[in-house]
Amino acid sequence: MTRKTVRIAMNGVTGRMGYRQHLVRSILAIREQGGLDLGDGTVLWPEPILVGRREHALKALAEQHGLGLENVSTDVDTVLADPTVDIYFDAQVTSAREEAIRKAIAAGKHIYTEKPTATGLEGALELARLAAGAGIKHGVVQDKLFLPGLLKLKRLIDGGFFGRILSIRGEFGYWVFEGDWQDAQRPSWNYRAEDGGGIVVDMFPHWEYVLHELFGRVKSVQAIATTHIPQRWDENGKPYDATADDAAYGIFELDGGAIAQINSSWAVRVNRDELVEFQVDGTEGSAVAGLRNCRVQHRSLTPKPVWNPDIPATYSFRDQWQEVPDNADFDNGFKAQWELFLKHVYADAPYHWDLLAGARGVQLAELGLKSSAEGRRLDVPEIAL
């Protein structure tokens, strides 16, 4: 076996997602398993370079994980100028991402990034064009596709379980504490529009690729975005005005005729089995998929409910569904996609979750906000380079 070191500039690893999912559960996890075997006698060994603004936090992470202080930098330009750095990864706040990716493309680095890729469609498309022109490999995190629950759902779709799919209903969210009497679980910038916050720009890109990959391209969107909690408290305990939307209610028309309804909220208390659930109804059967689990009810086993509010129900509707077995081992979704991207870069393996796919997510978020502001349904035109 030949070990090839791959140096990856990871910008934004002091944040929640950048640290927990991308550094620890992806890159360091690949190292813990001995690297990534390409199948041709080569093993990739990822070497993360921790990039960010807070040097003390970066050094603490490097020391904690044995990465060496030489792999810490607060100067992204210097890191990008280093010819030994192969890949640039971005998990910064959205408002800082576009400029950094532009610099990385200009430096000839392969790009892997969190979403949304930019604050607007034009910026997102320009990144895709620049990357195509530079001839580099590029990918966008689309982690929900690798959730065990959605992988089981994809298996059902591919096997023709549903017949003709009629509708998709999604529920996502949980109560994010305001920050006064209990600390908030999300950073305060998420609730300030001027800092790139808002649940539409955060979650609609997710819903775009989930719908696109599993059910069909989104043809139109009608949404209501609102701010249910107008005041919150920041990390220092100071009150601030929440200027970004914290809930969004969307209806999406898909190619093929299916209709999707997805509610997204940081102001909802959870009364479901998982933090996100999708119910898919088809002519031959239905399924409810969450983060890990998936339950089904086939046409042949569908009971015959009768509406009679005067008689109490003597059965549990939930008990009438069957659990879909795992039938496979499911790795962490972020790690699984990292491995696919690394194989794309170094073994030219197929990969289509690129910056153009990321731009579709930005487009849907932009149109969702416009739909809410104008109070009307909007078409979602196809985009291309």
N, C-alpha and C positions, 0 to 999 in steps of 0.2 A: 504494500500500500504506500502511495505517495501522499504526504500531507501538504495541502496548499493552504497557506494562511490568507484569509480574506479580511482586510481591514475595513471596518464599517464605522463611519462617523455617525453617531447617534445623538441628534439634537433634540433636547426636550426630555431627557430621561429622568429629571428630577420631578416631573409631573406624575400623576397617578397612573395613567395608562402607559406612558413611556417607560416608567420604571417597572411596574408590576407585570404587565403583559408582554412588553417587547424586550426589555433587558433580561428580567429574571426568568420568565416563563417561556421565552423564545430563544434568545441568543445564548444566555448562560445554560439553558437546558440542553441546547444542541451541543455545547462544549461538554456538559456532564455525560452525555451519551457517547462521547468520543469523537464528535464531529459529524459531518453529514457525508455519507457514502454516496458518491455519484454513480457507482456501479461499474466504473471502468478502471478501477484500481486507484482512484483519487478520492481522498477524504478532505472535505473543506473544513477548515478550522477558523471560525469567526473570531476576530479580534476587535472588540468594540472600543471606539474612542468616544469618551463621554464629553459631550459638548453642551454648553449652556451659559447662562449669565452668572450663576451663583457658584463661584469657585469652591467655597467651603463645602457646599452640598455635594458637588461633583467629587471632590477628594474623599469625602466620607463614604460615598458609594464605591469608589475605586478601592479604598482600603477594606471596606466590608466584604467585597467580593474578590479580593486578591488580584485586581487588574493592573496595579502599578500606577503611580502618579504621572508617569510619562504618557499615559493614555487619558489625560484630562486636559481640556482646553476651554477657555472662554472666548477664543478668537476663531470664529467660524471661517473667516477668510484665509487664515493661515492653514487651517486644517484642509480646506478645499484646495489649496495650492500644493499640498503634499502629494507627490505622484504615487506614493505607496498606498494611499487611501482609495479603495475601489468603489465603495457604495456610500451614498449619502441617504440617511434616514431622518425623517422629520416628524416629531410628535409635539411641536410647539403649539402655542395658541394659534388659532386660525389666522388672526390678523398678521402674524409674522411669517407665515408659511410661504406665501407666494414669492416674496423677494428672495428668501433663502433658497428655494428650489431653483429659481432663475439662476442664481449664482452657481449652484451645484451643476446645473446643465451646462452653463458656460465653461465650467472647469472640467467638463467631460466625465463627470461621475455618473454611474448608474443611480437611478432614483427609486427609492421606496418610501412611501409616505402615508401618514394617516389622512383621513378625510375630515372635512372638505378640503379639497386641494387649493382653493382660493376663495376669496370673499364674493366673487361674482363669476358669471358664466364666461364672459370675455377673457378674464384673467385665467380661468381654468383651461379654456380652449387654447390660449396662447402658450401655456405651459406644455400642453400636448403637442402643439406644432413645433415648439422649440426642441422638445425631446426627440421628435421624429426627425427633425432636420439635423440634429447632432448625432444621430445614429446610436444612441445609448439605449439600454434596457430600462424600463420604468414600470412600476407597479403601485397600486393603491390598495390599502388595507380594506378588505371586505369580509371581515371576520365572521359576520352572522351566517354566511354560507357554510361555515365549517362547524357550526354548533351541532351536537349529536341529534337534537330534536329535528333540526332542519335537514340534516343528512338523511334521517329516516323518512322525512316528508318527501325529499327528492327521490328516494328509492321507491316510494309509493307512486309518485308521478310517473317515473320511468317505467314502472311495471303496469301502468294503465289502470291502477286501482280505482281512480275517481270517475272514469268515463269522461264525460264532458264536464269540465270545471265551471261552476256557475259563479261562485263568489268566494272571497277571502275576507275574513274579519280578524283584525289584529288589535291586541290590547298591550300597550307597553307603558311602564312607568311605576312610580312609587312616590311616597311622600318625602320630599327633601326638606329637612327642617330649616326654618327661617334663619336660625343662627343666634337667636336671642337667648332662649332658655336651654336649647341643645345645639351643639355644633352642627353645621350643615355638612352633608356628606359630599357635596360638590363644591368646587371653588367659586368664589363670588363673581368672577368674570363671566361665568356661564349665564348670569342674569343681567348683564349689561350689554345692550346692543352695540354701544360704542366700542366695546372691546371684542366684538365678534361673537357674543353670546346669543342664546336663543335655542329653543328645542327644535324649531324647524330646520335651522342650518345644521344642527347636530344630527337629528334623526331622519329627516327626509332623504338625505343621501343613502342611509342604510336601507330605507324602504324601497328606494329606486332599484338598488341592485338585487335585493331579495325578490321583488316582484319581477324584475327583468329576467333574472336567471331561472326562476322557478316557474313563472306563469305567463310571462309575455311583457313586451314593451309597454310602458305607461303612455297612453295616448292623450289623456286629459286629466286635469286635477281641479278639484274644488275643495278649498280648505278654509277653516276658521282658525286663526291663531290668536291667542289671548294671553294676558298676564293676570293670572288669578291672584297671585300674592304680590302686591305692589311695593312692599318694603321688606327688605331683608337685612341681615347683619353680616359684615365681612369677617375675615380671619382675625382681625384685631378687635372684634366686638363692637364696631362702629356701624350704625344704621346707614343704609344707602337706598336710593330709589332703584327698584328693579325695572329697567327700561326694555328688557328683552322678553319675548314670549316664553311662558313656562308650560304652556299646553297648546296642542294643535289637534284638530279633528279633520281628517282628510278623507275624501272619496276619490278613487283613482279608477279610470276606465282603461282596460288593458286590451292589447291586440288579442283577437279571438273572442272577445265579448264578455269576459269575466269582469266583475266589479269587485274592487277591494275597498274596504273601509278600515282605516287604521287610526286609533286614538293614541296619542302620545302625551304623557303628562308627568310633570314633577310635583303635581298637587293632587295626587290620588292615593288613597290607601288601598293596599293590595288585598283583593278577595278573589284570588285565582291561584292555581298551583305553582306558577312560576312568574318571574318579573315580566316576561314577554310570552304571549301565546298567540298563535294563529289558528283560526278554525277555517278549514277548507271544505266546502260542500260541492259535491259533484253528483251527477245523475246516478252513479253506481255506488257511491260511498262517500263518507266524510271522515275528516281527521282533525285532531287538535294537537298541535305541536308546540312545545316550549323550548327552553334552553337545552334540556337533556331528554325529555320524555316525549312520546307521541302515542296517542290513542286513536283507535279507528272504530267506525261503525259501518259495516257493509250494508248494502241495500237489502240483502236477504235476511239480515238480522235486525233491521230497523223496526222498532215497536210502533204501535199505532196509537199515539196519544189522542185523547179526546178532551177538549176544553170544557171543564165543568168546575167553576170556582166554588160550588157549594159542597164539593166532596174533597176531603183532604187527600193528597197523594199518598199512596201506600207503597211506593217504590222509589228508588233513587235513580234519577236519569244518568248520573255519572257511572253507576255500576253496570249500565247497559253497554259500555264501551270496552274494547279490548286493547291491551297494551301491545305496542309493536316491539318485538325483541331487538336487542342491540345488533346481533349477528356480525359484529365487528368491534375492534378496539378503536376508540376515538381519542385521538391526541388533542392537546390544547389547540384551539382553532387558530390562534395567532401564530403559534409555533409551526403548525401545519402549513400555513400560507407563507411564512418566512422560508420554509424548506423548499416550497415550490418556486418561490422567486429566486432563491439562490441557485437552484437547478436550471432555471430559465437563463440566468446570467452566465453560468459556467458550463452548462451542458446543452444549452440551446433548447431546453424542454419547452413544450407549449405553455403559453400563459397569456390570458386575455384580459386580466383585471388591471388595465393600464390607465394612463392619465386621461385618455378619452373616456373610459368607463367612469373615472372619477368626475369628469366634467358633466356627465349625465346626472350625477347626484347633485352637483351644484346647481344645474339647470332646474331640477325639480324643486329644490329648496327655494330658489329665486322665484319660480312661478307660483309656488305655494304661498309665499308671502304676498305676492302680487294679487293672487286670487282672493286672499283674505282681505287685503286693503280695498279691493274693488268690488268685492261681494259677488263674484261671478266665476263660472267655470272657464278654464283656459285650456286650449290645446297645448300639447307638449310636442313640438316639432322634432324630428330626428336631427341629430347633429353629426357633423363629420369634420375631418381636418381640412 
